[in-house]
Amino acid sequence: MRERKLEQTEAYIEARDGEVLDRYIGPSITMARIRVSGSLLKTLLAVEAVATIDQPPQPDVTTSEAYDLTLENVPPLNGIAADAPLIGILDSGINAHPFLDDILVGSIGVPARLGTADDFGHGTRVGGVRRIR
């Protein structure tokens, strides 16, 4: 039943110049990633079978705010619970940083000759996501 309803919805989207990018039918949820115009989005919001529509995530801090941030004016860091899950991040490396001192368990380079330094700055930023309230 859910697959048929999704197929009907996808056909409707495509007939109105929308694009279905991806789909998932799980045991308790059916989702589709789509690209549509604003008017088609408004129409889809009125479809009874559509429970929610999420737009692409937006960063909660602007680049200019991040560049203006210095260690002297940093908001309080989020505390880390003793039973917090361990999360592994695969990225370009990680550098020593005061925001990461108490949460970084370790880092490796693969292959080892690459070392663990974050020459591009990306891995260090990813490693600290959501640490500041």
N, C-alpha and C positions, 0 to 999 in steps of 0.2 A: 504494500500500500504506500509506504513512504517513498519507495523508489519510483513508483508511478507518479506520485505527486511532484517529486523533484524533477523528473523528466518533463512533466507538463510545465513546471515553472521555468526550467531551462529553455524549453522551446519558446515560451512566451518572451523571455529575455532576449534570445537570439533573433526572434522575429521583429523585435523593436530596436535592432542594432546594438544590443548589449552583448557582452562577452562573458562566457562562463570560463573561469580560469582553472578551477579545481573543484572537486566535490568529495564528500566523505559521508558514507552511510554506516553508522555504528550501531551498537545494540540499543542505545537509548537516545541518539541524537543524529540528525541529518543536517549537514552544512554544505554550503557552496560558497566559493570565493568568486565574486563577479565584478565586472567593470560596467557601470551603467551611467546614463545621464541622470541629472537631478530629477527630472520629471518622471522617469521610469522608477527611480528609487522611491519617490513619493507614492507612486502607484503600488509598488511592492509592499510598502508599509501597511497598506489597507488589506492585503491578502491574509485571510484568517490563518492559513497554515504557516505563515512567517511569524515566528515568535519574537525575534530580535534581529536588528541589523547593526553591525558594528562597522565603523569607518576605520581606515588604517590608523594605527597608533600614532600619536603625536608626542614629541618629546615634552617633558614637563619643565624643562629649563632651556632658556634661550642661550645661544652661543655667547652673546655679549655678557650675560650674567655669569657664565662659567669663566670667561676670560677675566672678569673683574674680581673673581673670588681669590682671596689670599688667605694664608693660614691664620692670620690675625682675626679675620671676620667670618670664619667658617661656622655655619650653624652646628648644633650638637650632632655628633655621629649617632646613628642607630646602634643600640646595644645588641650584642650577640648572645643569644640564649645558649646555655650549656648543652642543650639537646638539639641545637640547630642542625639541619641537614648539611652534609658535606657536598659541595657542588664543584664539579670539575669544569674548567673552561679551557678550550683549545683555541689559542689565538697566537698573536705575533710575539709573545713573551710578556714579561712583567718586570717593572722596575721597582726599586725600593721607594716606598711612599708612605708618609705618616698615616694616611687613611687606611692603609692595608696592613700595617704592622701587626695588629692583633687578630687578623682574620686569615692571613695567608698561611696555609699549611706547608706548601712547598711548590717548587716549579722545576721542570726539566726541559731540556732541549732535545728534539728528535730530528736529525741525529745529534748526538751530544756535541759535535764540533760547532753547532750553531749557537750554543750557549742559551741562556735564558733572558738575556737583555732584550728589552722592548724598543728596538731601534725606531719603530714607527709611532709609538705612543698609543696605539690602538688597544693592545691587550691590557695595558694598565688602566685605561679608561673603562674598558669592559669589566675588568676585575672589580672595580669600585662602584659599579652601578647600584643605585638605591642605598648607598651607605649613608648619604646625607639626607636628613629629613626634609 
